[in-house]
């Protein structure tokens, strides 16, 4: 990579606010290797380290996609929810953007039953079966359908555990990260200056509180997945 390319990338990082951390009083000392200095009352992340770990995560995802592995995006905060859906759909991946229910992965059979319930209700709705119900029953079924869609629409076609999971916020998704760790599922996650990078096999030191930062990171990772998908299709069509 040329010096001009490095400079341009650094400008993109700064524009997306990847470098802003939390106030020093909120920091996790384990993040010390990824912090450059303190400015305006906030820790500033070392963007050289951010670039290194972002590329590593991208390479991992590209290889997973080349092998046709199942990739799951998870971001349930208001800032991440829309971007998670956008990039999961763009890469033909799976997503959870509303709320993580305890046991989603560690209690897989129960999850599958809920998804089957969702599919059944959607089938009944498409066939017009709801129209034959009483007003009270109709409202009840419609409410249940919408509830299940919020939780499971992004994983409706996920028939087995994901091979890797991308998280946008360690604190918000701590329960989900713990489930992945317990099951040996590798994870990628943005880690801000108040996070514990040791909990994530592939941490990406970056601001997890800004829409622009989350969007930039997910766009980069999605691009890596797309590269892997294209390479797999080329190989399959030879």
N, C-alpha and C positions, 0 to 999 in steps of 0.2 A: 504494500500500500504506500503511495507517495505521501510526501509531507503535506501537500495541498489537500489530498483526500482526507488525511487525518485531521487537518484544520477544519475542513468542512463538516466532518462528522462531529467534532467537538462543538461547533456552532449549533448543529442540530440538537445535540444533547442539552446545551444551555437553553436554547429556545424552548425546548420541551420541559424545562425545569427538572431534569433528571437529578441534578446535583444538590438540590436543597434537602437537608435532613431536618431533624427536630432540634429543639433547644438543647444545649449541652446537659442540662439537668435531667433530661429525659432519656439520655443515651444508654445503650447497652455496651459495656466495655468490650464485649466480644466483637463489636463492629469497628474497633479501633484501627485494624489494618486497612479498612476501606474508607476512612475519613481523612480528608486532606488538611482541613483547617477549620477555624470558626470565623464566621463573618455575619455582621448584622444580627447577632444573637442566635445564630443557627449554625449547626455543623454543616460543612460542605463536603459532599462525597467526592472521592477521587475518581474522576471520569475515566482515567486510564484503566483503573480496576473495573469500573462498570463496563467498559467496552470489552475487556478481556472475558468477563464472566457472561456477558450477553452473547458474545460469539460462541462461547463454549456451549451454552444452552441451545443456541440456534443449531449448532452442529449435531448435538444429541437429538434434537427434534427432526432434523433432516434425515438422519439415519433411521430413526423410528418410522418416519413416513415412507422411506424407501422400502421398508420391510412390511408395510401395510399395517402397522401397529395402531391400536386404538388410543387416541389422544383426547383428554378431557380438559376443558377450560373451566375454571371455577372463579367467580367473582361476584359476590352477593352485595357489595356496597353500591350505593347509588351512583358513585363515580365510575365504577367498573362494569356495572350490569349491561349497559348498552354495547360497550366495546367487546365484551366477552361473547355476546351473541353474534355480533358482526364478524368477528374473526374465526369463531368456531364454524359458522355457516360457510364462510369463504373457503375454508380448508377441508370441508366435509368432516369436521370433528364433532365432538359432543360438548355440551355445556350445562352448567348449573349456575343460574344468575339470580335466583330468588332467595332461597334459604337452604342451608345444608341441614338435613335432618340426621340426627344421630343414628349411626348404624347403616347409613346409605351403602357403604362398601363392606363393612364388617358383618352386616346382617343381610347379605346379598339376596337370599331366597325371599325375604320379606319385601325387599325393594321390588323384585320382579313381580310379586303379586300385586303391588300397587300400580305398577306400570300396565299389567294386564287389565286391571280395573279401568285405567284410563283409556286403553284401547277399546275396551268393551263399550264404555259410555260414548266414545267418539263414533263407534260403529252404529250404535243405537240412534244417536243424533243424526247421522248422515242418512239413515234409513227412515227417518221421520217418526221413530217410535215415541219420541218425547211428546209428540202432538196428541197422542192418545191418553196421556196422563192427566190427572186432575191438576188444577192450578197449583195446589200445594205441592204435589209430587213433582210437577214440572220444575218449580223453583228449587226444590231440594236437589233434584238430579243435576240441574244446571249449575247450582252452586258447587256441588261436589266435583263436577267436570272442570270448572274453572280453577278450583283449588288444586286439583291434580295436575292440571296443565302448568300452573305456576311452578310447581315443584319439579315436574318430570318431563316437560315437553322436549327439553334439550338432550335427554338421555333415553328417549322413548325407544330408540332402535339399538341401544347398547345392550347386547345379549350376554356379555361377560365382563369381568372387571377390566377397567382401563389399563393400558400398559405404561402410561405416564400421565401425570396431572400437572397442569399449569395453574398456579395461584397468583392472585394480584395483591393479597394482603395477608400477612402471617397472623396477625392478631384476630382479624375477622374470621379467618378460616382455620383457626388452631385445631378445632375438633376434627375437621376433615384431614388436616395434615397428619394428625395423630393416627387416624385410621389408615392412611396410606403407609405410614411408617410401620405400623403393626403388620400390615399385609406385604411389606416389601415392595411397594409400588414407588418408583422414583418420582420425585417432585421437583418442579421448578417454581421459584417464587421471588417476587420483588422483596428485598429486605431493606427497610429504611434504617436509620441510625438507632432506633429503639428496638430493633428486632434481634433475634438470636440466629445467626447464620448457620450454626451447627445443626439446627433442626432440619435443614434443607440440603439434599445432595447437590443441587444446582442452584445456589442463591445468585440473585442479580442485585447488587447494591444500587438502589435507585429510590427516588421519591415515590412513595406509595399513596400520597395524599392528593396528588394533582391529576386531573383528567388528562392533561397533555402528556404527562409522564407515562401513565398507564397505557394510553393510546399508542405512544411511540414504541414502548416495549412489546406490546401485543402485536403491533403491525410488523415489527422485525421478526418476531417468533413465527407469526403466520406466514411470512414470506419464506422462512426456512422450511416450514412444513410443505408449502407449495412446491418448493424446489425438489423435496424428497418425493412428493406425489408424482411430479412430472417424470422424474428419473425412473420411478417404479413402472409407470405406464409405458414409457419408451422401451424398457426392458421386456415388459409383457407383450408388447406389440412387435417385437423383433421376430 
